[in-house]
Amino acid sequence: MNIYDQAHAMAKAIKESEEYTLYQRAKEAAYESETNKALLKEYKRLQLQLQIQVSGGQQPDSELMEKYQKLTAVLQMSNEATAFIMAEFRLQRLLADIYKILGEAADIDIDMLQGN
């Protein structure tokens, strides 16, 4: 079996994983509400901006951080949005673990990429 076939098999395994299944269900439930969908989109946009600032060695913009914190508080009032955020986090952790395993196999220093 070539490496690309194995990658496709891994992609299939991920799609069949509990983490992915729960993520998909939580996403569908959260996105039923157009309000939740819009708030989650803004949440992710702000989260990405903050991550870019931090990874670039900058101090997070205080106004941006305040907006993010307020939006987080609003989203926590929705059980569906909270469940989606948690399910997405678990799926991202699974993918990060897989990437770490692959990085170690290729002798790539993952800690360097994470700033550790």
C-alpha positions as CSV (number, residue, x, y, z in Angstrom):
1,M,0.0,0.0,0.0
2,N,1.5,3.4,-0.9
3,I,1.6,6.3,1.5
4,Y,-1.2,8.2,-0.2
5,D,-3.5,5.2,0.1
6,Q,-2.7,5.1,3.8
7,A,-3.4,8.8,4.1
8,H,-6.8,8.3,2.5
9,A,-7.4,5.3,4.9
10,M,-6.5,7.6,7.8
11,A,-8.9,10.3,6.5
12,K,-11.7,7.7,6.4
13,A,-10.8,6.6,10.0
14,I,-11.0,10.2,11.1
15,K,-14.4,10.7,9.5
16,E,-15.6,7.5,11.3
17,S,-14.1,8.6,14.7
18,E,-16.3,9.5,17.7
19,E,-14.7,12.9,17.8
20,Y,-15.7,13.7,14.2
21,T,-19.2,12.2,14.5
22,L,-19.8,14.3,17.7
23,Y,-18.3,17.4,16.0
24,Q,-20.7,17.0,13.0
25,R,-23.7,16.5,15.2
26,A,-22.8,19.5,17.4
27,K,-22.2,21.7,14.3
28,E,-25.5,20.8,12.8
29,A,-27.3,21.6,16.0
30,A,-25.4,24.9,16.6
31,Y,-25.9,26.0,13.0
32,E,-29.6,25.5,13.0
33,S,-29.9,28.9,14.6
34,E,-28.8,31.7,12.2
35,T,-27.8,33.7,15.2
36,N,-25.5,31.0,16.6
37,K,-24.1,30.5,13.1
38,A,-23.2,34.2,12.8
39,L,-21.9,34.5,16.3
40,L,-19.7,31.4,15.9
41,K,-18.3,32.7,12.6
42,E,-17.4,36.0,14.4
43,Y,-16.0,34.0,17.3
44,K,-13.7,32.1,15.0
45,R,-12.7,35.3,13.2
46,L,-11.7,37.0,16.4
47,Q,-9.9,33.8,17.7
48,L,-7.8,33.7,14.5
49,Q,-6.9,37.3,14.7
50,L,-5.7,36.8,18.3
51,Q,-3.8,33.7,17.4
52,I,-2.0,35.6,14.6
53,Q,-1.1,38.4,17.0
54,V,0.3,36.0,19.6
55,S,2.1,33.8,17.1
56,G,3.7,36.9,15.6
57,G,5.1,37.8,19.0
58,Q,2.7,40.7,19.6
59,Q,0.7,41.4,22.7
60,P,-3.0,40.7,21.9
61,D,-4.9,43.9,21.1
62,S,-7.0,44.8,24.2
63,E,-10.0,45.9,22.3
64,L,-10.0,42.7,20.2
65,M,-9.5,40.6,23.4
66,E,-12.5,42.4,25.0
67,K,-14.7,41.7,22.0
68,Y,-13.6,38.0,22.1
69,Q,-14.3,37.7,25.8
70,K,-17.7,39.3,25.5
71,L,-18.6,37.1,22.5
72,T,-17.4,34.0,24.4
73,A,-19.7,34.9,27.3
74,V,-22.7,35.3,24.9
75,L,-21.9,31.9,23.2
76,Q,-21.8,30.2,26.6
77,M,-25.5,31.0,27.0
78,S,-26.3,28.7,24.1
79,N,-25.9,25.0,25.0
80,E,-25.6,24.2,21.3
81,A,-22.9,26.7,20.6
82,T,-20.9,25.5,23.7
83,A,-21.3,21.9,22.7
84,F,-20.0,22.7,19.2
85,I,-17.0,24.6,20.5
86,M,-16.1,21.8,22.8
87,A,-16.6,19.1,20.1
88,E,-14.5,21.2,17.7
89,F,-11.7,21.5,20.4
90,R,-11.7,17.7,20.8
91,L,-11.5,17.1,17.1
92,Q,-8.7,19.6,16.8
93,R,-6.8,17.9,19.6
94,L,-7.1,14.6,17.8
95,L,-5.8,16.1,14.6
96,A,-2.9,17.8,16.5
97,D,-2.0,14.5,18.1
98,I,-1.9,12.8,14.7
99,Y,0.2,15.6,13.3
100,K,2.6,15.2,16.1
101,I,2.9,11.5,15.4
102,L,3.6,12.2,11.8
103,G,6.0,15.0,12.6
104,E,8.0,12.7,14.9
105,A,8.1,10.0,12.2
106,A,9.5,12.6,9.7
107,D,11.9,14.0,12.4
108,I,10.2,17.4,12.4
109,D,10.6,19.3,15.6
110,I,6.9,20.1,16.4
111,D,7.8,21.9,19.6
112,M,9.7,24.5,17.6
113,L,6.5,25.3,15.7
114,Q,4.5,25.7,18.9
115,G,7.0,27.9,20.5
116,N,7.8,25.4,23.3
